Amino acid sequence: MAPKRQSSLPPQMKKPKLPPAPKPEKKLTPQDVPKGEKEQQEAIEHIDEIQNEIDRLKNKPLANDAQF
């Protein structure tokens, strides 16, 4: 039997385990949200809609500006 040859590579170390990935937060359904928070969320959505309309109107060229 031939003699065993030792590898010139260093022994492999075990890789450390990574912690588990954080779980995504559960999205609340309207039934899960308390009444006060639901009203607050609706108000925020309404404000967002109004702000989007304001931004759209700001970016819209005025008819009078087209002449200059």
N, C-alpha and C positions, 0 to 999 in steps of 0.2 A: 504494500500500500504506500502511495506517495505521501510525503509530509504535507500538512496543510499550510497554505501560504496565508500570512496575515495581510489584511487590506491596508493600503496606505491612507485610506480615508478615515477621519475621526469618527467615533461612534455617534450615531444619530441620537439627539436628545428628543424627548417627547415635547410636543408643542403644548403650551398652556391652553387650557380650555377658555374660550371666550364666554363672558356672561351672556345669558339669553337676551335677545333683542327685546326692547320695550314693546309691550303690546299696544296697538293703537287704541285710543280712547273710544269708548262706545258713544256713538252719536245719539243724542237724546231725541226721542220722538215727542210730538206735541203732548201726548198723554203723560210723559215723564216730567215735563217742565211745570213747575208751580205757576199759578195764575199770574203773580206779580212779574216773574221772569218772562213769561210768555208775552205779556203786554210790553215789557221793556224790549224784548227781541223784535216785536212788531214795530215799535217806535223807531228802533235803530234801522230796520229795513226800510221804513218810510223815509227817514232822513237820508239814507243812501240813495234812494230813488230820486229825491229832490236834488241832492248834490250832483248826481249824474246829469240831470236835466240842466242844472246851472252850468256845469262844465260844457255840455253840448252847445248851449246857447252862447257861451263865451267864445267858443271856437268857430261859431258860424259867422261868416262875413256879413256885415250889414249891407243892405241894398244901396245906401247912400255912399258907402266907402268904395263901391265899384267904379264910381265916376272919377275918382282921383287917381 
